Amino acid sequence: MAQGGDIALDMAGHRFIFSGRSSDAFPMPFLLRSSCLTGYVEVARSLGLDPFSLVRAVGIDRSCLFDPDIKIPTDPVVRLLEMSASAARVEDFALRMAETRHFSNLGPLALAARDAATLREGLEAAIRYQSLHNEALLLSLEAMGDVVIFKSGMLADRSSPGRQAIELIVGVAHRLIRQLFGGAWRSRPVWFSHGPPADMTTHLRLFGPWVEFGQDCNGILLEASDLDAPLPASDPAMARHVKQYLDPLLAHSDVTLSEQVRRLVYELLTTHHASTDWVAARLGMNRRTLHRQLAQDGETFSSIFNAVRTDLARRYVEDIRLPLSDVAHLLGFSELSAFSRWFRTKFDCSPMSWRMAERAQAEESSSRSPPH
């Protein structure tokens, strides 16, 4: 539903989000390496599903199930996981995939983390090089009082990543930490923002008894002693070689500075840390350098921030499960009234009007669908 000229389509069907000026637009969709589907065929077949029919139904070429380095949009992967879980009538489909993962499936992230001196250094390396593995992947370490959460998420296109995709990412992150410690690590609390499944068997098997649902974010809670613990396979000399190998790849990757800033704004907006100074610090530069380099891309921090906020506003408002007061908070507004005024300038209607129109459109489409 496009209003006020905010959403347009190019000839390839990719969306561009605008916030008033052409320089505020950026292309989507976000991309994943097809290695994210590792274990899909085996899990689908074990549950009596035809994996090739399912991937065809969401528009993914079956070659992605055999070649781990094909780039595929995030949304079909999200739909595939949700559709497969529904068809199999299980809520732990993606976690069963996570159980099959090995260190080698993580590509550059495994290389970066494997030889670090401590868990903190290993996770920071994984965060630094995450775009070399999957550009839609979001990993971060965030202090929360006396603990730190290793947050895991995904940039999706038209909707939120969904339960299955989130549980796959957190499950793989959990296995990464366990394998970095050589199996000697004692499980820590795991957080999910969605509700609990009817059957907790797989969750308890993977994460132990400390699985908490309905939290503010998704990730693994770590103590300072965890982060400072030495890794048994640490090899400082090899770590230097890996850094010398990966840094040029990162510098010459297709991920521009504008794209890095966009990713960070998506990640930091809900924590109210998506400021110019904070983002510049995360990128290892000062505010002036950030502004200068963004200008070379024809961008400004404000243009990127506004585009991200506009995109997230549309997604959150369309999610009827989210109270509009929560939407305002997630987007960094102190009051609902301030968010409503801002939303009207972007979409030429109130958030509630947009939500009601979207609901009516969905109900109309449902009523027109032929019976099965």
C-alpha positions in Angstrom: 0.0 0.0 0.0 1.8 3.2 -1.2 0.7 6.5 0.1 2.3 9.9 -0.3 4.8 8.6 -2.8 6.8 6.8 -0.1 7.1 3.4 -1.8 8.0 2.7 -5.4 9.0 -0.4 -7.5 11.7 -0.7 -10.1 11.4 -2.9 -13.1 13.0 -5.8 -11.2 10.4 -5.7 -8.5 12.8 -4.4 -5.8 11.4 -1.8 -3.4 12.9 1.6 -2.9 11.9 3.5 0.2 11.7 7.3 0.0 11.5 9.9 2.8 11.1 13.1 0.8 14.2 13.2 -1.4 15.7 10.9 -4.0 18.9 10.6 -2.0 16.9 9.1 0.8 16.2 6.0 -1.3 17.9 2.7 -1.0 17.3 -0.6 -2.8 16.2 -3.8 -1.3 15.9 -6.8 -0.8 18.6 -7.8 1.7 20.6 -10.9 0.7 21.7 -14.1 2.4 24.1 -16.7 1.4 22.4 -19.9 0.5 24.4 -21.6 3.3 21.6 -20.4 5.6 19.6 -23.4 4.2 22.2 -25.9 5.4 20.3 -28.9 6.9 17.0 -27.8 5.4 16.6 -30.9 3.1 17.4 -33.3 5.8 15.0 -31.8 8.4 12.2 -31.4 5.9 12.5 -35.0 4.8 12.6 -36.2 8.4 9.3 -34.5 8.9 7.7 -36.0 5.8 8.0 -32.9 3.6 9.1 -32.5 0.0 11.9 -29.9 0.3 12.1 -29.2 -3.5 8.4 -28.5 -3.8 8.6 -26.1 -0.9 11.6 -24.1 -2.2 9.9 -23.9 -5.6 6.7 -22.6 -4.0 8.6 -19.6 -2.5 10.6 -18.9 -5.6 14.0 -20.2 -4.5 16.0 -22.2 -7.1 16.8 -25.7 -5.9 20.5 -25.2 -6.7 20.6 -23.1 -3.5 20.2 -26.3 -1.6 23.5 -27.6 -2.9 25.7 -24.5 -3.5 26.2 -22.6 -0.2 27.5 -19.4 -1.9 24.5 -18.3 -3.9 23.0 -14.9 -2.8 19.2 -15.1 -2.2 16.8 -12.5 -0.9 15.8 -12.7 2.8 12.0 -12.8 2.4 11.8 -16.1 0.5 14.0 -17.7 3.1 11.7 -16.4 5.9 8.6 -17.6 4.1 10.2 -21.0 3.4 11.0 -21.6 7.1 7.6 -20.5 8.3 5.8 -22.5 5.6 7.8 -25.6 6.4 7.1 -25.4 10.1 3.4 -24.9 9.4 3.3 -27.8 6.9 5.1 -30.1 9.4 3.0 -28.9 12.3 6.1 -28.2 14.4 7.4 -25.0 16.0 11.0 -26.1 16.3 11.7 -26.6 12.5 14.5 -24.0 12.4 16.1 -25.2 15.6 16.3 -28.7 14.2 18.3 -27.1 11.3 20.5 -25.3 13.8 21.4 -28.6 15.5 22.9 -29.8 12.2 25.3 -26.8 11.9 29.1 -27.1 12.1 31.8 -24.5 12.6 32.7 -24.7 8.9 29.1 -23.6 7.8 29.9 -20.1 9.1 32.6 -19.4 6.6 34.5 -16.2 7.3 32.8 -15.8 10.7 34.3 -19.1 11.9 37.7 -18.0 10.6 37.5 -14.7 12.3 36.4 -16.1 15.7 38.3 -19.4 15.9 41.8 -18.1 16.7 40.8 -15.2 19.0 42.3 -15.0 22.4 39.0 -14.6 24.3 35.3 -15.0 23.7 34.9 -11.2 23.5 37.6 -11.0 20.8 36.0 -13.9 19.0 32.5 -12.4 19.0 33.8 -8.9 18.1 35.6 -10.5 15.1 32.4 -12.3 14.0 30.5 -9.0 14.2 33.2 -7.2 12.2 33.2 -9.7 9.4 29.5 -10.7 9.5 28.8 -8.9 6.1 31.3 -11.3 4.4 29.1 -14.2 5.4 25.5 -12.8 5.2 24.8 -9.1 4.6 21.3 -9.4 6.1 22.8 -10.8 9.4 22.8 -8.6 12.5 25.1 -9.4 15.4 26.1 -7.1 18.2 27.3 -7.1 21.8 25.3 -4.8 24.1 25.9 -4.1 27.8 22.8 -4.6 30.0 23.8 -3.8 33.6 26.1 -6.5 34.9 25.7 -8.7 31.8 26.2 -8.4 28.0 23.8 -9.8 25.5 25.0 -11.2 22.2 22.1 -10.0 20.1 21.2 -11.9 16.9 18.9 -10.7 14.2 18.2 -10.3 10.5 17.3 -7.5 8.2 14.2 -8.6 6.3 12.3 -6.8 3.5 8.6 -6.6 3.8 8.0 -8.0 7.3 9.7 -9.1 10.5 12.1 -12.1 10.1 9.6 -14.4 11.8 9.9 -17.0 14.6 11.7 -19.6 12.6 14.5 -17.3 11.1 15.2 -15.8 14.5 15.4 -19.2 16.2 17.8 -20.4 13.5 20.1 -17.4 14.0 20.1 -17.6 17.8 20.6 -21.4 17.6 23.6 -21.1 15.3 25.1 -18.3 17.5 24.7 -20.5 20.5 26.4 -23.4 18.7 29.2 -21.0 17.7 29.9 -20.0 21.3 29.8 -23.6 22.4 32.2 -24.7 19.7 34.6 -21.9 20.4 34.8 -23.3 24.0 35.2 -26.8 22.7 32.0 -28.0 24.3 33.1 -27.0 27.9 30.9 -23.9 28.0 28.0 -23.9 30.5 24.8 -22.6 28.8 23.6 -19.1 29.7 20.1 -17.6 29.4 18.7 -17.3 25.9 16.2 -14.6 25.1 13.4 -14.6 22.4 11.0 -11.8 21.7 8.3 -14.2 20.6 6.2 -16.4 22.8 7.0 -20.0 23.9 6.2 -23.1 21.8 3.7 -25.7 22.9 6.5 -28.3 23.0 9.8 -27.1 24.6 11.8 -30.3 24.1 14.1 -29.0 21.4 14.7 -25.6 23.0 15.6 -27.3 26.3 17.9 -29.8 24.5 19.8 -27.0 22.7 19.8 -24.2 25.3 19.3 -25.9 28.7 16.7 -24.7 31.2 17.4 -20.9 30.8 15.2 -20.1 27.8 13.0 -17.0 28.3 10.3 -15.8 25.9 8.5 -12.5 25.4 11.7 -10.5 26.0 12.7 -7.2 24.4 15.2 -8.7 22.0 16.7 -12.0 20.8 20.1 -13.2 21.9 22.3 -14.9 24.5 23.1 -13.3 27.9 26.8 -13.5 28.8 28.7 -12.6 32.0 32.0 -10.7 32.0 33.7 -13.9 33.0 32.4 -15.6 29.9 33.7 -12.8 27.6 37.1 -12.6 29.2 37.6 -16.4 29.3 40.5 -17.7 27.1 39.5 -19.8 24.1 41.2 -23.3 24.1 42.0 -23.1 20.3 43.4 -19.6 20.4 46.3 -19.1 18.0 47.5 -15.4 17.9 49.7 -15.9 14.9 46.9 -17.5 12.9 44.5 -14.7 14.1 46.9 -12.1 12.5 47.0 -14.1 9.3 43.2 -14.4 9.1 42.9 -10.6 9.8 45.3 -9.8 7.0 43.3 -12.1 4.7 39.8 -10.8 5.7 40.4 -7.1 6.0 41.1 -6.5 2.3 38.0 -8.6 1.5 35.9 -6.4 3.8 37.4 -3.2 2.3 36.6 -4.4 -1.2 33.3 -6.0 -0.6 30.1 -4.6 -2.1 29.1 -3.3 1.4 29.6 0.5 1.1 29.9 2.8 4.0 26.3 3.9 3.4 25.2 0.3 3.7 27.1 -0.2 6.9 25.5 2.9 8.4 22.1 1.7 7.3 22.7 -1.7 9.0 23.8 0.0 12.2 20.8 2.4 12.3 18.5 -0.7 11.9 20.4 -2.3 14.7 20.7 0.7 17.1 17.4 2.6 16.5 15.4 0.7 19.2 18.2 1.2 21.8 18.1 5.0 21.1 21.8 4.9 20.3 21.4 5.5 16.5 23.1 8.9 16.7 25.9 10.2 14.4 28.5 10.0 17.2 27.5 6.5 18.2 27.4 5.1 14.7 30.8 6.8 13.9 32.3 5.2 17.0 31.0 1.7 16.0 32.7 2.2 12.6 36.0 3.3 14.2 35.9 6.9 13.0 34.8 10.4 14.2 31.7 12.3 13.2 33.5 14.5 10.7 35.1 11.6 8.9 31.7 9.8 8.7 30.0 12.8 7.2 32.8 13.3 4.6 32.8 9.7 3.5 29.0 9.5 3.3 29.0 12.6 1.2 31.2 10.7 -1.3 28.3 8.2 -1.6 25.9 11.0 -2.1 24.3 10.4 1.3 24.0 12.0 4.7 23.5 10.4 8.1 20.1 12.1 8.3 19.0 10.8 4.9 19.9 7.2 5.9 18.3 7.5 9.4 15.1 8.9 8.0 14.8 6.2 5.3 15.4 3.5 7.9 12.9 5.0 10.3 10.3 5.4 7.5 10.7 1.7 6.5 10.5 0.4 10.0 7.5 2.6 10.8 5.5 1.0 7.9 6.4 -2.5 9.1 5.6 -1.9 12.7 2.3 -0.1 12.1 1.2 -3.0 9.8 1.9 -5.4 12.7 -1.4 -5.3 14.6 0.2 -7.2 17.5 2.2 -4.1 18.4 0.4 -1.3 20.3 1.1 2.1 18.6 2.7 3.3 21.8 5.3 0.5 21.5 5.8 1.4 17.9 6.6 5.0 18.9 9.1 3.7 21.5 10.8 1.3 19.0 11.3 4.2 16.6 12.9 6.5 19.2 10.0 8.8 19.9 9.4 9.8 23.5 5.6 10.2 23.1 2.9 8.6 20.8 1.7 12.1 19.8 5.2 13.0 18.5 5.3 9.8 16.5 1.8 10.3 15.1 2.7 13.8 13.9 5.9 12.5 12.2 4.0 9.6 10.6 1.4 11.9 9.1 4.2 14.0 7.4 5.6 10.8 5.8 2.4 8.9 4.9 -0.3 11.6 4.7 -2.5 9.8 7.2 -2.4 8.8 10.9 -0.8 5.5 12.0 -4.3 4.1 13.0 -5.8 5.0 9.6 -2.9 3.2 7.9 -3.3 0.2 10.1 -7.1 0.0 9.5 -6.6 0.4 5.7 -4.0 -2.4 5.7 -6.3 -4.7 7.7 -9.2 -4.0 5.4 -7.1 -4.7 2.4 -5.9 -8.0 3.9 -9.5 -9.1 4.7 -10.6 -8.2 1.2 -7.7 -10.3 -0.3 -8.6 -13.2 1.9 -12.2 -13.1 0.9 -11.3 -13.2 -2.8 -9.0 -16.2 -2.4 -10.5 -19.4 -3.8 -11.4 -22.1 -1.3 -8.9 -24.9 -0.9 
